[in-house]
Amino acid sequence: AITVEVAEDTERFVQASNKFSGEKSAVTIGWLGSPSTVKYMSEIEDTLRDVAARHPEVRWEMMGSGEFAMDGVPWVTEDWSIEAEKAALARYDIGLMPLPKQEWSRGKSGGKARTYMAAAVVPVVESIGYNSELIEDGKTGFLCASDGDWTGALDRLITDRKLRENIASAAQKDVEDRFAPRKKAAEIAALVKELALQAGNRRAGRT
């Protein structure tokens, strides 16, 4: 059997080499989603409040959350659009993807994390379901299973620019290698050919 994963086009985003070419005054931690999913941020609210208190220089941005506020974390929110998303991801250094530790979370496709990776944003995500297959912990992002994991990952990334850039570059390349539209198109073509061959064999077997 052939399994085809969703494609991700990195060409619509700034390449990592260009993204890191200039000076940057502050680290930006971002979240990309919708008003229906922003509730998952409550899973790491205490951790984010602690990180924000210890790193007041960090900028916090949300895209697509609707009206949202979190005590102790100065989130700046913005309505979603295609162009606004591209601009926001060009600013983000770190992208968050918390999820509740529930069985349905295992069925999530990792789309948010993969978008972060495609845009050369370091994904810091809940270690559950497909996220654990998508991300190599410490290499192409961080997988977090506890409050300590979230705190440790964010502290390291905020204070170590070289680490951020290395992981973001590796993440973007990984998406290019694994999820490029041309690669996925070839896999779909192979799947269609296989299914057509199987159907033909079944018809031949009946005649």
C-alpha positions in Angstrom: 0.0 0.0 0.0 1.1 3.6 -0.6 0.5 6.3 1.9 0.6 10.0 0.8 1.0 12.8 3.4 -0.1 16.4 2.8 2.2 18.6 0.8 3.7 21.8 2.2 5.0 24.5 -0.1 8.0 26.3 1.4 8.4 28.5 -1.7 5.6 30.8 -0.5 7.7 31.8 2.5 11.0 33.6 3.0 13.9 31.2 2.9 15.8 30.7 6.1 19.1 32.1 4.7 17.3 35.4 3.9 15.2 35.4 7.1 18.3 35.4 9.3 20.5 37.7 7.3 19.7 40.9 9.2 19.9 42.1 12.8 16.9 41.5 15.0 16.2 43.3 18.2 13.9 40.9 20.0 12.7 37.3 19.8 9.1 36.8 18.6 7.1 33.9 19.9 4.0 33.3 17.8 0.9 31.2 17.5 -1.1 30.6 14.3 -4.7 29.3 14.4 -8.4 30.2 14.8 -10.8 31.4 17.5 -11.9 27.8 17.9 -8.4 26.5 18.7 -6.9 29.3 20.7 -8.4 27.6 23.8 -5.6 25.1 23.7 -3.2 27.8 24.8 -4.6 27.4 28.3 -2.7 24.1 28.4 0.6 26.0 28.8 -0.7 29.3 30.2 1.3 29.1 33.5 4.5 28.2 31.6 4.0 31.2 29.2 3.4 33.6 32.1 6.6 32.4 33.7 8.6 32.7 30.5 7.2 36.2 29.8 8.1 37.4 33.3 11.7 36.2 33.0 12.1 37.4 29.4 10.4 40.8 29.2 12.2 41.5 25.9 10.2 38.8 24.0 7.5 39.8 21.6 4.3 37.7 21.6 2.1 37.5 18.5 -1.1 35.7 17.6 -2.6 35.3 14.1 -6.2 34.3 13.7 -7.1 34.0 17.4 -9.9 36.6 17.4 -10.1 38.6 20.6 -7.8 37.0 23.2 -6.0 38.0 26.3 -3.8 36.1 28.8 -2.8 37.6 32.1 0.9 38.2 32.3 1.6 37.6 28.6 1.4 40.7 26.3 -0.1 39.0 23.3 -0.6 41.1 20.1 -3.4 39.7 18.0 -4.1 40.0 14.3 -6.8 38.9 12.0 -5.9 36.1 9.6 -5.4 36.6 5.9 -3.1 34.9 3.5 -0.7 37.9 3.2 -0.9 38.7 6.9 0.0 35.0 7.6 3.1 35.2 5.4 4.2 38.5 7.0 3.6 37.1 10.5 5.6 33.9 9.9 8.4 36.0 8.6 8.5 37.7 12.0 8.1 34.6 14.1 11.2 32.9 15.5 9.3 30.3 17.6 5.9 28.8 16.9 3.7 27.2 19.6 1.4 24.2 19.2 0.0 23.1 22.6 -2.7 20.4 22.6 -4.7 18.7 25.4 -3.5 15.3 26.4 -6.6 13.6 25.1 -7.1 10.7 22.7 -8.5 12.8 19.9 -5.3 14.9 19.9 -3.5 11.8 18.5 -5.4 12.3 15.3 -4.2 15.8 14.6 -2.3 16.1 11.3 0.5 18.4 12.5 -0.5 21.0 10.0 0.3 24.0 12.2 3.8 22.6 13.1 4.5 21.8 9.5 3.6 25.4 8.5 6.0 26.7 11.1 8.7 24.5 9.8 8.1 25.5 6.1 8.4 29.2 7.2 11.7 28.6 9.1 10.0 29.0 12.4 11.1 26.7 15.2 8.1 24.5 16.2 7.6 23.9 19.9 4.8 21.5 20.1 2.9 19.0 22.3 4.5 15.6 22.1 1.5 13.6 20.9 0.3 11.8 17.8 1.8 12.7 14.4 3.8 15.5 15.9 6.2 12.9 17.2 6.7 11.5 13.7 7.0 15.0 12.1 9.6 16.5 14.4 13.0 15.2 15.5 13.3 16.6 19.0 16.1 19.1 19.3 16.9 18.9 15.6 13.9 20.2 13.7 11.9 21.4 16.7 11.0 20.6 20.2 8.5 18.0 21.5 7.1 18.8 24.9 5.4 16.3 27.3 5.6 18.3 30.5 5.7 21.9 31.8 9.4 21.5 32.3 9.8 20.6 28.6 8.0 23.7 27.5 10.0 25.9 29.8 13.3 24.4 28.9 12.7 24.6 25.2 11.6 28.2 25.2 14.4 29.3 27.6 17.0 27.7 25.3 15.6 29.2 22.1 15.1 32.7 23.5 18.7 32.9 24.8 20.5 31.1 21.9 20.1 32.8 18.5 22.4 30.2 16.8 20.3 27.3 18.1 17.1 29.0 16.8 18.6 29.6 13.4 20.1 26.1 13.1 16.8 24.3 14.1 14.7 26.6 11.9 16.9 26.0 8.9 16.9 22.3 9.5 13.1 22.3 9.9 12.6 24.1 6.6 14.9 21.8 4.7 13.1 18.8 6.2 9.8 20.0 5.0 11.3 20.7 1.5 12.7 17.2 1.4 9.6 15.4 2.7 6.6 17.4 1.7 7.4 19.3 -1.5 4.3 19.6 -3.8 6.2 17.9 -6.7 7.2 15.0 -4.5 3.7 14.5 -3.2 2.3 14.8 -6.8 4.6 12.0 -7.8 3.4 9.9 -4.9 -0.3 10.5 -5.8 0.4 9.6 -9.4 2.1 6.4 -8.3 -0.9 5.6 -6.0 -3.4 6.2 -8.9 -1.4 3.9 -11.2 -1.3 1.2 -8.5 -5.0 1.4 -7.9 -5.7 1.3 -11.7 -3.4 -1.7 -12.0 -5.2 -3.5 -9.1 -8.6 -2.7 -10.7 -7.4 -4.0 -14.0 -6.1 -7.2 -12.4 -9.4 -7.8 -10.6 -11.3 -7.3 -13.9 -9.0 -9.7 -15.7 -9.5 -12.3 -13.0 -13.2 -12.2 -13.5 -13.1 -12.8 -17.2 
